Amino acid sequence: MSFLLGVLGDPIGHSLSPIMHNRWYKEWNYPHYYHAFRLSKENLSDGVKGLKALQFKGFNVTIPHKVDILSLLDELDDEASELGAVNTVVQEKGRLKGYNTDGRGLISAINEKWPTALEKAKVLMIGAGGASLGVALTLAKSGVSQVDVTNRTIEKAEAISQKCSPFVQTKALSLTEAEETLGTYTMVIQSTSLGMGPHGLDQMPLVVNQLQKGTYCIDLIYNPLQTRWLKEAEEKGALTMNGLPMLVHQGALSFEHWFGVMPDTASMITFLTQHLEETHANR
Ligand SMILES: NC(=O)c1ccc[n+]([C@@H]2O[C@H](COP(=O)([O-])OP(=O)(O)OC[C@H]3O[C@@H](n4cnc5c(N)ncnc54)[C@H](OP(=O)(O)O)[C@@H]3O)[C@@H](O)[C@H]2O)c1
């Protein structure tokens, strides 16, 4: 039986999800098809009704729908409910259930690349948007020893730190304080949108002068593959990872929710890295 799936977002033109999922379907000999749908906030409700009527197996949601989708679902798993955000929806017998695979996607990506990095890790999250919340809370519950949060708008960092506080040692700090204490962290995760094309390729959330050699540095951005922040961290001797492994692992976890099996992640990361390099070379 062949199924339809997709991703809803706005903008959505540069999404790698169709390439990734359709490639996995080919690898698994599935006759399914995954499509990217550009859908405005106003049309989300009608769009979801349409996918329900067409018996889509499931779909992903991305910016700006991760929170608005909640009111259109019949059920939420515990993680999505706690985060108040969904990125994966499964349709079964006409009912829609929401999940959030972003945080666990990053943890799987870290464990695949650096199997011991999370043991007793002291983590600094830069940024306090939706992605930061998912990652910070999942890390807080995973047994790391500290999750601190810094952000331009400190109140948002405080809100995330408060959510993490039942599970882990945590505090919110200003960007200046974070720059000064950067050397005390074993892992730094950059989750602002600074450094992405539209936000200025040369912009950095904070300077990395105090960074210790061997610190694990992750940027959730994957386009460009190396932001200025990640490049400067690497030059200070950090071990670095861009956002592509997280994208692939959160997608693999969505795949698992729909089909009950995990697709191969390592070869997909290599494939999409080459794809992005070629896309840039041809610009
Ligand atoms: N790799 C993946 O699979 C994956 C998954 C999800 C997200 N992401 C990436 O993660 C990033 C954040 O996504 P999100 O959903 O969390 O976005 P969001 O909710 O809009 O949060 C944006 C964050 O960036 C900060 N920011 C934006 N402009 C800034 C500026 N000029 N100066 C300083 N800080 C600024 C915001 O600070 P304020 O709070 O002060 O505004 C906030 O912390 C995006 O680049 C997204 O592509 C990657």
The ligand as a Gaussian input file, in Angstrom:
#p B3LYP/6-31G(d) Opt

LIG

0 1
 N       19.102000      21.253000      12.669000
 C       17.822000      21.134000      12.910000
 O       17.220000      20.073000      12.745000
 C       17.064000      22.317000      13.461000
 C       15.826000      22.136000      14.080000
 C       15.162000      23.253000      14.584000
 C       15.735000      24.525000      14.437000
 N       16.943000      24.642000      13.820000
 C       17.571000      25.976000      13.671000
 O       17.669000      26.576000      14.942000
 C       17.561000      27.996000      14.818000
 C       16.522000      28.529000      15.791000
 O       15.251000      28.004000      15.489000
 P       14.001000      28.284000      16.472000
 O       12.866000      27.525000      15.937000
 O       14.392000      28.105000      17.883000
 O       13.767000      29.863000      16.195000
 P       13.070000      30.920000      17.154000
 O       12.112000      30.280000      18.077000
 O       12.603000      32.019000      16.262000
 O       14.305000      31.504000      18.066000
 C       15.286000      32.333000      17.493000
 C       16.457000      32.533000      18.466000
 O       17.446000      33.312000      17.782000
 C       17.702000      34.523000      18.527000
 N       17.957000      35.630000      17.607000
 C       17.305000      35.908000      16.443000
 N       17.820000      37.020000      15.885000
 C       18.797000      37.462000      16.730000
 C       19.693000      38.581000      16.705000
 N       19.689000      39.474000      15.696000
 N       20.588000      38.704000      17.727000
 C       20.615000      37.801000      18.746000
 N       19.788000      36.737000      18.823000
 C       18.885000      36.573000      17.821000
 C       16.428000      34.760000      19.315000
 O       16.729000      35.627000      20.399000
 P       15.560000      36.507000      21.082000
 O       14.805000      35.542000      21.967000
 O       16.282000      37.546000      21.840000
 O       14.704000      37.039000      19.964000
 C       16.090000      33.327000      19.744000
 O       16.925000      32.909000      20.788000
 C       17.228000      28.269000      13.358000
 O       18.416000      28.638000      12.701000
 C       16.731000      26.940000      12.844000
 O       16.984000      26.771000      11.466000
 C       17.611000      23.582000      13.326000

